Amino acid sequence: MKGWGARAYYFKNVQPVAFANGKSDPLLIGNPLDEAKLRQMKVFKINATFQVAADGKVTSVEVDPEGLQPGMVDMFTKGFKRGCLFVAAVDHGKFVDGTYKYHMEVKP
């Protein structure tokens, strides 16, 4: 998490220029989950779909319950909403709402 702010600042300035004539999905700055913690919790796969507003804020998160124990979906949903930093999607140089697909697999 250290350095995420600087990285976000950089990409907020670069993305509109890099995609002045194109499109990009939202960009996740850093991975909010720790593999060792997930392994301890016996979580080996997690998938989620984020809706990210044009200002980079997460507006909603849908966590796939497959492979998760009861209660974990809510825990991950709340954690993702608090712990994720995004740079918004870009469409021809303008920040726009977008969708981000998150997938992480952890080896046992």
C-alpha positions as CSV (number, residue, x, y, z in Angstrom):
1,M,0.0,0.0,0.0
2,K,3.0,2.2,0.5
3,G,3.5,4.2,-2.7
4,W,0.0,3.5,-4.1
5,G,-0.8,7.3,-3.9
6,A,2.2,8.3,-6.0
7,R,1.4,5.5,-8.5
8,A,-2.2,6.6,-8.7
9,Y,-1.2,10.2,-9.2
10,Y,1.1,9.2,-12.1
11,F,-1.5,7.1,-13.9
12,K,-4.2,9.7,-13.4
13,N,-2.0,12.0,-15.4
14,V,-0.8,9.5,-18.0
15,Q,-4.0,7.5,-18.8
16,P,-5.9,10.4,-20.5
17,V,-3.0,11.1,-22.7
18,A,-2.2,7.5,-23.5
19,F,-5.8,6.8,-24.4
20,A,-6.6,10.1,-26.1
21,N,-7.7,8.1,-29.1
22,G,-8.8,4.9,-27.4
23,K,-10.2,3.3,-24.4
24,S,-9.0,1.6,-21.2
25,D,-10.6,-0.2,-18.4
26,P,-10.2,1.0,-14.8
27,L,-6.7,0.4,-13.5
28,L,-6.3,-1.2,-10.1
29,I,-3.3,0.3,-8.2
30,G,-1.7,-2.5,-6.2
31,N,-3.3,-5.8,-5.0
32,P,-5.2,-5.4,-1.8
33,L,-5.1,-9.1,-0.9
34,D,-2.2,-10.9,0.8
35,E,-1.5,-14.5,-0.5
36,A,-0.3,-15.7,2.9
37,K,-3.4,-14.5,4.7
38,L,-5.6,-16.0,2.0
39,R,-3.8,-19.3,2.3
40,Q,-4.3,-19.2,6.1
41,M,-8.0,-18.7,5.5
42,K,-8.0,-21.5,3.0
43,V,-9.1,-19.2,0.2
44,F,-7.4,-20.3,-3.0
45,K,-9.4,-18.4,-5.6
46,I,-11.3,-15.2,-5.5
47,N,-13.2,-13.4,-8.3
48,A,-14.9,-10.1,-8.1
49,T,-16.5,-7.5,-10.4
50,F,-16.0,-3.8,-9.5
51,Q,-18.0,-0.9,-10.8
52,V,-15.7,2.1,-10.8
53,A,-17.0,5.7,-11.2
54,A,-15.3,8.3,-13.4
55,D,-13.6,9.8,-10.2
56,G,-12.0,6.4,-9.5
57,K,-14.2,5.5,-6.5
58,V,-15.6,2.0,-6.2
59,T,-19.4,2.2,-6.5
60,S,-20.1,-1.5,-6.1
61,V,-18.4,-4.8,-5.8
62,E,-19.8,-8.3,-6.5
63,V,-17.7,-11.1,-5.1
64,D,-18.2,-14.6,-6.6
65,P,-19.1,-16.9,-3.6
66,E,-17.6,-20.0,-5.3
67,G,-15.0,-21.6,-2.9
68,L,-15.8,-19.1,-0.1
69,Q,-17.2,-20.0,3.4
70,P,-20.4,-18.3,4.5
71,G,-19.8,-14.7,5.6
72,M,-16.6,-14.3,3.5
73,V,-18.4,-12.7,0.6
74,D,-19.6,-9.9,2.8
75,M,-16.1,-9.6,4.4
76,F,-14.4,-9.4,1.0
77,T,-17.0,-7.0,-0.4
78,K,-16.5,-4.6,2.5
79,G,-12.7,-5.0,2.4
80,F,-12.6,-4.3,-1.4
81,K,-14.7,-1.2,-1.0
82,R,-12.4,0.2,1.7
83,G,-9.0,-1.1,0.5
84,C,-8.9,-0.7,-3.3
85,L,-7.5,2.3,-5.2
86,F,-8.4,2.7,-8.8
87,V,-7.7,5.1,-11.6
88,A,-10.9,5.4,-13.6
89,A,-11.5,4.0,-17.1
90,V,-10.7,6.3,-20.0
91,D,-12.6,6.9,-23.2
92,H,-10.9,9.2,-25.7
93,G,-9.0,11.2,-23.0
94,K,-11.9,11.5,-20.6
95,F,-12.4,9.6,-17.4
96,V,-15.6,7.5,-17.5
97,D,-17.4,4.9,-15.4
98,G,-16.1,1.4,-16.0
99,T,-16.0,-2.3,-14.9
100,Y,-13.0,-4.1,-13.5
101,K,-12.8,-7.9,-13.3
102,Y,-10.6,-9.1,-10.4
103,H,-9.2,-12.6,-10.3
104,M,-6.6,-14.1,-7.9
105,E,-5.5,-17.6,-7.4
106,V,-3.3,-18.8,-4.5
107,K,-1.3,-22.0,-4.6
108,P,-2.0,-24.2,-1.5
